[in-house]
Amino acid sequence: MALDLIAVDLTTEVVRTARLVLRPFRPDDVDTVFRACQDPEHRRWMPNLPEPYTRADAVEFVTRSAARGRAEGTALDTAVEADGEVVG
């Protein structure tokens, strides 16, 4: 059975539980994304990341790419907050 997301605004949709929040990226997530993409384990599972991954790459992803994917309905990149802290 397919999931019907036609009535869901993916550009702004936030999912909340008691401990987790899945939300669109915000400009203040750039440094967290940048740091996370320096981690060899992240890079291992995300082989298409630019090498080297620069802060400019993080800015592009957070402010343009992730938002564009949500707006076009082609991606659902989310920032993950656990207990009030962004997980990176």
N, C-alpha and C positions, 0 to 999 in steps of 0.2 A: 504494500500500500504506500503510495507516494504522500509525502508531507505537503500540504497545501499552505504556502506562505504568501499567497496573493494579497491578503489583507494586512500583512505585516510590513511595517516600514523598517527595512533592514538597515537603513542609514542611521537610525536612532534606537533600535530595539535593544533593551537591556534585560538580561535574565538574572534574577536574584534568588539565592537560597539563603539559608541561615548562615552559611560560612563563605559562600562564593558569589562573586558578581562577574558576569561575562558582559562586556560592554564594548562599544566602538572605541578605537584609540583616540586619545586627545593629544594635543601638542605637548603637554607636560609628560607624556610617555616616551618621548624621544630618547632621553638618556638611558632609561631602562631597556628599551629595545636595543640601543647601541651596545650597552654592556652585555646583554644576553647573547647578541650575535658575535661576541668575541670568544664565547665559551666553546671549546672544541666539541663538547657533547651536543650543543645546539647545532653546530655546523655539520656534525656527523649526520643528523636527521634532516637537515635542510641543505642539501648539496647544491642548490641553485643560488645560494647567497653569493653576492659579489665577494671577490677576494682581492684586496682586503676589504672588509666591510667598514665603511667610514661613517662618521656622524651624518654626513650629507645623505648617505644611503638610508639611514634611520629616519631622517627628516622626510625624505621622499616617500618612504613606506608609510609612516604614521600620518602625514598630512595629505597625501595624494593617493597612493596605490591601494591602501586598505579601504579608504573611503570610496574610491572608484569601484572596487570590487563589490562592496556592499550595495552601492547605488545601482550598479548594473545587474545585480543578482547573480554574479558569477563567483563570489567569494564571501566568506563569513569570518574574516579575520577578527579576532577579539582580544582585547586586553583581559587578563584574568586577575581578579583581586581575591585574595584569600585572607580572611580576618582583617580586612581594611588595608592590606598592602598589595601593591601590584607585584605579581609573580613574574620573574624574568629569567 
